[in-house]
Amino acid sequence: MDKLQRPQNVPSQTWHDYVGHHRVSITVGFIGNKPMEVFMKTDVSHEGAVCERAWIEALARSMSTGLRHGVPPEVYIEQLINITCVPEFRGNEDVALTIKSPADFLARVLTIVVGKDYIPPAYHKEHTK
């Protein structure tokens, strides 16, 4: 497979949501209106979080590599959707758990960006300087 070369400037969009009690941000970069790179970040700060942040970064880098080598986003969606790491909250009805893990959140974002009604952000030439 040939690797798609990354231009200097890439239009992107960022999503933020909560996985359990931690905020996760996902930025998707587009080349030719297709998702071609992913960045993920979390505010997890407890002891041991260094490994959690590293796993999230590894997932994003691996996906970016695959996307640039032609792996369809739908393959990632199928593999990552509904992966669960957040236990059910008991006795806290106001906390809605729709996102089950950072991987599940990433699959849900990819589902949005490959949807027929999604319009990717535009490339703006004024940002090239």
Rosetta blueprint (number, residue, H / E / L):
1 M L
2 D L
3 K L
4 L L
5 Q L
6 R L
7 P L
8 Q L
9 N L
10 V L
11 P L
12 S E
13 Q E
14 T E
15 W E
16 H E
17 D E
18 Y E
19 V E
20 G L
21 H L
22 H E
23 R E
24 V E
25 S E
26 I E
27 T E
28 V E
29 G E
30 F E
31 I E
32 G L
33 N L
34 K E
35 P E
36 M E
37 E E
38 V E
39 F E
40 M E
41 K E
42 T E
43 D L
44 V L
45 S L
46 H L
47 E L
48 G L
49 A H
50 V H
51 C H
52 E H
53 R H
54 A H
55 W H
56 I H
57 E H
58 A H
59 L H
60 A H
61 R H
62 S H
63 M H
64 S H
65 T H
66 G H
67 L H
68 R H
69 H L
70 G L
71 V L
72 P L
73 P H
74 E H
75 V H
76 Y H
77 I H
78 E H
79 Q H
80 L H
81 I L
82 N L
83 I L
84 T L
85 C L
86 V L
87 P L
88 E L
89 F L
90 R L
91 G L
92 N L
93 E L
94 D L
95 V L
96 A L
97 L L
98 T L
99 I L
100 K L
101 S L
102 P H
103 A H
104 D H
105 F H
106 L H
107 A H
108 R H
109 V H
110 L H
111 T H
112 I H
113 V H
114 V L
115 G L
116 K L
117 D L
118 Y L
119 I L
120 P L
121 P L
122 A L
123 Y L
124 H L
125 K H
126 E H
127 H H
128 T H
129 K L
